[in-house]
């Protein structure tokens, strides 16, 4: 009667950046592209999805069970900086109009 507990992992096979959307898609049994689109839609609105994505990268382990290593942590920080710059540029463009 004991059912196997479903666990959330970052995908190693279905990944574009860090496998967060692929892992969420597998966990919820939906297409990971839908999750990617939602992250993209909400990124320029408030930037919350970018912060959430970075937090998920840091908190969710890979399928192999390891959390993010130091190189990936540096990549996440660089990705975060680039994303924040792009969001600020978009916000400036919107304010000008």
OpenMM code with the backbone's topology and positions (N, CA, C; nanometers):
from openmm import Vec3, app, unit

residues = "UNK UNK UNK UNK UNK UNK UNK UNK UNK UNK UNK UNK UNK UNK UNK UNK UNK UNK UNK UNK UNK UNK UNK UNK UNK UNK UNK UNK UNK UNK UNK UNK UNK UNK UNK UNK UNK UNK UNK UNK UNK UNK UNK UNK UNK UNK UNK UNK UNK UNK UNK UNK UNK UNK UNK UNK UNK UNK UNK UNK UNK UNK UNK UNK UNK UNK UNK UNK UNK UNK UNK UNK UNK UNK UNK UNK UNK UNK UNK UNK UNK UNK UNK UNK UNK UNK UNK UNK UNK UNK UNK UNK UNK UNK UNK UNK UNK".split()
positions = [
    Vec3(0.0800, -0.1199, 0.0000),
    Vec3(0.0000, 0.0000, 0.0000),
    Vec3(0.0841, 0.1262, 0.0000),
    Vec3(0.2124, 0.1134, 0.0199),
    Vec3(0.2955, 0.2340, 0.0210),
    Vec3(0.3273, 0.2761, -0.1214),
    Vec3(0.2847, 0.3957, -0.1545),
    Vec3(0.3120, 0.4505, -0.2869),
    Vec3(0.4460, 0.5208, -0.2843),
    Vec3(0.5140, 0.5168, -0.3972),
    Vec3(0.6417, 0.5849, -0.4067),
    Vec3(0.6183, 0.7352, -0.4122),
    Vec3(0.6851, 0.8081, -0.3246),
    Vec3(0.6677, 0.9530, -0.3177),
    Vec3(0.7329, 1.0191, -0.4395),
    Vec3(0.6590, 1.1073, -0.5017),
    Vec3(0.7089, 1.1791, -0.6183),
    Vec3(0.8021, 1.2902, -0.5718),
    Vec3(0.9206, 1.3013, -0.6338),
    Vec3(1.0185, 1.4027, -0.5944),
    Vec3(1.0446, 1.4991, -0.7102),
    Vec3(1.0764, 1.6201, -0.6746),
    Vec3(1.1052, 1.7244, -0.7722),
    Vec3(1.2555, 1.7357, -0.7922),
    Vec3(1.2994, 1.7229, -0.9168),
    Vec3(1.4397, 1.7357, -0.9531),
    Vec3(1.4523, 1.8280, -1.0735),
    Vec3(1.5706, 1.8885, -1.0879),
    Vec3(1.6008, 1.9608, -1.2111),
    Vec3(1.6370, 1.8568, -1.3163),
    Vec3(1.5798, 1.8687, -1.4326),
    Vec3(1.5988, 1.7709, -1.5386),
    Vec3(1.7390, 1.7787, -1.5974),
    Vec3(1.7962, 1.6631, -1.6247),
    Vec3(1.9257, 1.6582, -1.6941),
    Vec3(1.9057, 1.6450, -1.8448),
    Vec3(1.7927, 1.5918, -1.8859),
    Vec3(1.7672, 1.5686, -2.0279),
    Vec3(1.6886, 1.6821, -2.0928),
    Vec3(1.5892, 1.7335, -2.0229),
    Vec3(1.5001, 1.8364, -2.0770),
    Vec3(1.5381, 1.9713, -2.0164),
    Vec3(1.6509, 2.0255, -2.0612),
    Vec3(1.6972, 2.1519, -2.0045),
    Vec3(1.7421, 2.2461, -2.1141),
    Vec3(1.7225, 2.3739, -2.0871),
    Vec3(1.7762, 2.4786, -2.1731),
    Vec3(1.8844, 2.5520, -2.0956),
    Vec3(1.8539, 2.5926, -1.9728),
    Vec3(1.9552, 2.6556, -1.8878),
    Vec3(1.9987, 2.5601, -1.7772),
    Vec3(1.9114, 2.5419, -1.6788),
    Vec3(1.9478, 2.4624, -1.5618),
    Vec3(1.8539, 2.3460, -1.5356),
    Vec3(1.7532, 2.3261, -1.6178),
    Vec3(1.6644, 2.2122, -1.6027),
    Vec3(1.5471, 2.2331, -1.5087),
    Vec3(1.5271, 2.3560, -1.4627),
    Vec3(1.4173, 2.3830, -1.3695),
    Vec3(1.2831, 2.3592, -1.4377),
    Vec3(1.2616, 2.4166, -1.5528),
    Vec3(1.1334, 2.4031, -1.6220),
    Vec3(1.1092, 2.2583, -1.6647),
    Vec3(1.2136, 2.1894, -1.7083),
    Vec3(1.2003, 2.0482, -1.7433),
    Vec3(1.1615, 1.9645, -1.6230),
    Vec3(1.2217, 1.9938, -1.5085),
    Vec3(1.1884, 1.9219, -1.3862),
    Vec3(1.0474, 1.9498, -1.3395),
    Vec3(1.0057, 2.0768, -1.3462),
    Vec3(0.8687, 2.1120, -1.3084),
    Vec3(0.7674, 2.0459, -1.4019),
    Vec3(0.8001, 2.0425, -1.5309),
    Vec3(0.7120, 1.9780, -1.6270),
    Vec3(0.6955, 1.8296, -1.5984),
    Vec3(0.8056, 1.7628, -1.5669),
    Vec3(0.7988, 1.6208, -1.5329),
    Vec3(0.7207, 1.5975, -1.4047),
    Vec3(0.7422, 1.6824, -1.3076),
    Vec3(0.6758, 1.6673, -1.1780),
    Vec3(0.5247, 1.6833, -1.1910),
    Vec3(0.4812, 1.7857, -1.2644),
    Vec3(0.3384, 1.8133, -1.2796),
    Vec3(0.2773, 1.7441, -1.4017),
    Vec3(0.3592, 1.6709, -1.4762),
    Vec3(0.3158, 1.5966, -1.5954),
    Vec3(0.2500, 1.6873, -1.6987),
    Vec3(0.3191, 1.7999, -1.7268),
    Vec3(0.2760, 1.8902, -1.8332),
    Vec3(0.3987, 1.9229, -1.9188),
    Vec3(0.3747, 1.9816, -2.0339),
    Vec3(0.4839, 2.0173, -2.1234),
    Vec3(0.5696, 2.1266, -2.0599),
    Vec3(0.6989, 2.1048, -2.0551),
    Vec3(0.7891, 2.2012, -1.9926),
    Vec3(0.7925, 2.3343, -2.0669),
    Vec3(0.7575, 2.3342, -2.1954),
    Vec3(0.7547, 2.4590, -2.2714),
    Vec3(0.6483, 2.5548, -2.2194),
    Vec3(0.5399, 2.5012, -2.1654),
    Vec3(0.4364, 2.5859, -2.1060),
    Vec3(0.4939, 2.6608, -1.9867),
    Vec3(0.5706, 2.5909, -1.9050),
    Vec3(0.6323, 2.6534, -1.7881),
    Vec3(0.7341, 2.7573, -1.8328),
    Vec3(0.8123, 2.7257, -1.9349),
    Vec3(0.9102, 2.8217, -1.9872),
    Vec3(0.8409, 2.9490, -2.0350),
    Vec3(0.7309, 2.9326, -2.1057),
    Vec3(0.6569, 3.0479, -2.1568),
    Vec3(0.6052, 3.1340, -2.0411),
    Vec3(0.5557, 3.0693, -1.9355),
    Vec3(0.5066, 3.1446, -1.8203),
    Vec3(0.6190, 3.2238, -1.7538),
    Vec3(0.7374, 3.1626, -1.7407),
    Vec3(0.8511, 3.2350, -1.6844),
    Vec3(0.8860, 3.3553, -1.7720),
    Vec3(0.8833, 3.3377, -1.9035),
    Vec3(0.9183, 3.4462, -1.9954),
    Vec3(0.8144, 3.5579, -1.9905),
    Vec3(0.6867, 3.5202, -1.9834),
    Vec3(0.5800, 3.6206, -1.9800),
    Vec3(0.5899, 3.7064, -1.8542),
    Vec3(0.6151, 3.6433, -1.7405),
    Vec3(0.6149, 3.7170, -1.6147),
    Vec3(0.7479, 3.7840, -1.5823),
    Vec3(0.8532, 3.7550, -1.6556),
    Vec3(0.9844, 3.8159, -1.6280),
    Vec3(0.9821, 3.9681, -1.6438),
    Vec3(0.9345, 4.0234, -1.7557),
    Vec3(0.9364, 4.1688, -1.7686),
    Vec3(0.8306, 4.2395, -1.6848),
    Vec3(0.7287, 4.1678, -1.6418),
    Vec3(0.6212, 4.2304, -1.5665),
    Vec3(0.6713, 4.2795, -1.4314),
    Vec3(0.7371, 4.1917, -1.3573),
    Vec3(0.7815, 4.2340, -1.2245),
    Vec3(0.9199, 4.1811, -1.1883),
    Vec3(0.9700, 4.0895, -1.2639),
    Vec3(1.0995, 4.0315, -1.2318),
    Vec3(1.0912, 3.9209, -1.1280),
    Vec3(0.9714, 3.8955, -1.0772),
    Vec3(0.9541, 3.7927, -0.9750),
    Vec3(0.9886, 3.6551, -1.0304),
    Vec3(0.9527, 3.6293, -1.1560),
    Vec3(0.9803, 3.4972, -1.2110),
    Vec3(1.1308, 3.4722, -1.2226),
    Vec3(1.2090, 3.5758, -1.2456),
    Vec3(1.3546, 3.5584, -1.2527),
    Vec3(1.4107, 3.5236, -1.1149),
    Vec3(1.3607, 3.5916, -1.0131),
    Vec3(1.4048, 3.5625, -0.8763),
    Vec3(1.3617, 3.4217, -0.8373),
    Vec3(1.2393, 3.3849, -0.8734),
    Vec3(1.1891, 3.2510, -0.8448),
    Vec3(1.2738, 3.1457, -0.9162),
    Vec3(1.3078, 3.1710, -1.0431),
    Vec3(1.3881, 3.0761, -1.1191),
    Vec3(1.5241, 3.0545, -1.0524),
    Vec3(1.5895, 3.1624, -1.0145),
    Vec3(1.7211, 3.1519, -0.9499),
    Vec3(1.7080, 3.0755, -0.8179),
    Vec3(1.6025, 3.1038, -0.7417),
    Vec3(1.5817, 3.0323, -0.6156),
    Vec3(1.5607, 2.8835, -0.6395),
    Vec3(1.4837, 2.8496, -0.7428),
    Vec3(1.4605, 2.7086, -0.7743),
    Vec3(1.5880, 2.6391, -0.8187),
    Vec3(1.6721, 2.7091, -0.8938),
    Vec3(1.7998, 2.6512, -0.9352),
    Vec3(1.8832, 2.6163, -0.8122),
    Vec3(1.8810, 2.7037, -0.7143),
    Vec3(1.9613, 2.6819, -0.5944),
    Vec3(1.9010, 2.5767, -0.5009),
    Vec3(1.7695, 2.5638, -0.4997),
    Vec3(1.7039, 2.4751, -0.4032),
    Vec3(1.6758, 2.3341, -0.4545),
    Vec3(1.6449, 2.3210, -0.5826),
    Vec3(1.6059, 2.1905, -0.6362),
    Vec3(1.7318, 2.1142, -0.6796),
    Vec3(1.7486, 1.9919, -0.6326),
    Vec3(1.8665, 1.9144, -0.6729),
    Vec3(1.8533, 1.8614, -0.8150),
    Vec3(1.9650, 1.8296, -0.8780),
    Vec3(1.9652, 1.7637, -1.0081),
    Vec3(1.9079, 1.6238, -0.9940),
    Vec3(1.8765, 1.5622, -1.1070),
    Vec3(1.8242, 1.4261, -1.1042),
    Vec3(1.9206, 1.3309, -1.0343),
    Vec3(2.0495, 1.3575, -1.0415),
    Vec3(2.1475, 1.2737, -0.9747),
    Vec3(2.1508, 1.2958, -0.8251),
    Vec3(2.0790, 1.3944, -0.7757),
    Vec3(2.0690, 1.4189, -0.6340),
    Vec3(2.1616, 1.5273, -0.5823),
    Vec3(2.2511, 1.5782, -0.6652),
    Vec3(2.3425, 1.6830, -0.6199),
    Vec3(2.2783, 1.8189, -0.6406),
    Vec3(2.3024, 1.9063, -0.5465),
    Vec3(2.2595, 2.0445, -0.5644),
    Vec3(2.3583, 2.1141, -0.6562),
    Vec3(2.3354, 2.2385, -0.6821),
    Vec3(2.4165, 2.3138, -0.7765),
    Vec3(2.5626, 2.3201, -0.7314),
    Vec3(2.6539, 2.3049, -0.8251),
    Vec3(2.7950, 2.3152, -0.7903),
    Vec3(2.8422, 2.4599, -0.8054),
    Vec3(2.9652, 2.4859, -0.7683),
    Vec3(3.0162, 2.6238, -0.7648),
    Vec3(3.0139, 2.6903, -0.9026),
    Vec3(3.0508, 2.6159, -1.0081),
    Vec3(3.0497, 2.6746, -1.1424),
    Vec3(2.9096, 2.7161, -1.1832),
    Vec3(2.8118, 2.6312, -1.1531),
    Vec3(2.6738, 2.6641, -1.1868),
    Vec3(2.6258, 2.7845, -1.1057),
    Vec3(2.6721, 2.7947, -0.9814),
    Vec3(2.6340, 2.9085, -0.8979),
    Vec3(2.6824, 3.0384, -0.9614),
    Vec3(2.8044, 3.0379, -1.0154),
    Vec3(2.8570, 3.1562, -1.0843),
    Vec3(2.7743, 3.1856, -1.2089),
    Vec3(2.7370, 3.0798, -1.2812),
    Vec3(2.6545, 3.0983, -1.4006),
    Vec3(2.5197, 3.1594, -1.3646),
    Vec3(2.4618, 3.1150, -1.2547),
    Vec3(2.3331, 3.1685, -1.2110),
    Vec3(2.3459, 3.3169, -1.1794),
    Vec3(2.4514, 3.3542, -1.1097),
    Vec3(2.4712, 3.4954, -1.0764),
    Vec3(2.4883, 3.5797, -1.2015),
    Vec3(2.5636, 3.5298, -1.2998),
    Vec3(2.5810, 3.6028, -1.4257),
    Vec3(2.4477, 3.6130, -1.4995),
    Vec3(2.3725, 3.5031, -1.5014),
    Vec3(2.2414, 3.5026, -1.5666),
    Vec3(2.1492, 3.6034, -1.4990),
    Vec3(2.1524, 3.6072, -1.3665),
    Vec3(2.0687, 3.6999, -1.2912),
    Vec3(2.1035, 3.8438, -1.3254),
    Vec3(2.2334, 3.8755, -1.3323),
    Vec3(2.2764, 4.0118, -1.3651),
    Vec3(2.2294, 4.0515, -1.5047),
    Vec3(2.2472, 3.9610, -1.6019),
    Vec3(2.2038, 3.9912, -1.7389),
    Vec3(2.0527, 4.0099, -1.7449),
    Vec3(1.9795, 3.9254, -1.6729),
    Vec3(1.8335, 3.9351, -1.6729),
    Vec3(1.7880, 4.0660, -1.6102),
    Vec3(1.8506, 4.1055, -1.5009),
    Vec3(1.8138, 4.2321, -1.4356),
    Vec3(1.8417, 4.3501, -1.5275),
    Vec3(1.9533, 4.3466, -1.5992),
    Vec3(1.9858, 4.4542, -1.6931),
    Vec3(1.8821, 4.4620, -1.8036),
    Vec3(1.8422, 4.3458, -1.8577),
    Vec3(1.7425, 4.3453, -1.9639),
    Vec3(1.6080, 4.3959, -1.9136),
    Vec3(1.5708, 4.3563, -1.7925),
    Vec3(1.4444, 4.4017, -1.7356),
    Vec3(1.4464, 4.5529, -1.7150),
    Vec3(1.5595, 4.6061, -1.6687),
    Vec3(1.5716, 4.7511, -1.6501),
    Vec3(1.5635, 4.8227, -1.7841),
    Vec3(1.6258, 4.7691, -1.8884),
    Vec3(1.6186, 4.8291, -2.0210),
    Vec3(1.4764, 4.8296, -2.0736),
    Vec3(1.4053, 4.7205, -2.0514),
    Vec3(1.2648, 4.7132, -2.0955),
    Vec3(1.1819, 4.8159, -2.0188),
    Vec3(1.2040, 4.8253, -1.8884),
    Vec3(1.1293, 4.9219, -1.8063),
    Vec3(1.1574, 5.0660, -1.8523),
    Vec3(1.2833, 5.0969, -1.8849),
    Vec3(1.3172, 5.2308, -1.9345),
    Vec3(1.2468, 5.2585, -2.0661),
    Vec3(1.2430, 5.1570, -2.1536),
    Vec3(1.1739, 5.1731, -2.2820),
    Vec3(1.0251, 5.1970, -2.2647),
    Vec3(0.9665, 5.1318, -2.1681),
    Vec3(0.8231, 5.1498, -2.1418),
    Vec3(0.7961, 5.2877, -2.0847),
    Vec3(0.8828, 5.3352, -1.9951),
    Vec3(0.8655, 5.4680, -1.9348),
    Vec3(0.8772, 5.5795, -2.0373),
    Vec3(0.9623, 5.5599, -2.1394),
    Vec3(0.9801, 5.6622, -2.2420),
    Vec3(0.8540, 5.6802, -2.3254),
    Vec3(0.7783, 5.5730, -2.3417),
    Vec3(0.6565, 5.5791, -2.4236),
    Vec3(0.5492, 5.6382, -2.3430),
] * unit.nanometer
topology = app.Topology()
chain = topology.addChain("A")
for resn in residues:
    res = topology.addResidue(resn, chain)
    for name in ("N", "CA", "C"):
        topology.addAtom(name, app.Element.getBySymbol(name[0]), res)
